[in-house]
Amino acid sequence: MKLNRILPLAGVLTVLAGAAFGQANIPAGAGAGAYRPAPGSAVGGAVNPRPAARPAAAQAPAADATRQAVSKSCSQQADAQGLHGKARKTFREKCKRSGGH
């Protein structure tokens, strides 16, 4: 009895799934490596152009070193004051925002 109910349902689901997956009829290798935005999206078009290369990438290591120095200075100041837990976290956040002063 249960098999009589399950088989027709499975057949209907198979047909629907086949129809859903059968809509993408792009031949294999067509436009290999081409940039293809989703249909209807403005990605890559005039509305939303691709971002340009970042020239500031060369400055990133120097900025990282500066941030690390400020963070280390703030940690040393917190150690000197004997701060722990939430008080230390709050102090370090304010210190880092002010540049380590």
Sequence and secondary structure as in RCSB ss.txt:
>XXXX:A:sequence
MKLNRILPLAGVLTVLAGAAFGQANIPAGAGAGAYRPAPGSAVGGAVNPRPAARPAAAQAPAADATRQAVSKSCS
QQADAQGLHGKARKTFREKCKRSGGH
>XXXX:A:secstr
 HHHHHHHHHHHHHHHHHHHHTT    TTTTTT     TT  BTSSSB      GGGGGHHHHHHHHHHHHHHHH
HHHHHHT  HHHHHHHHHHHHHTT  
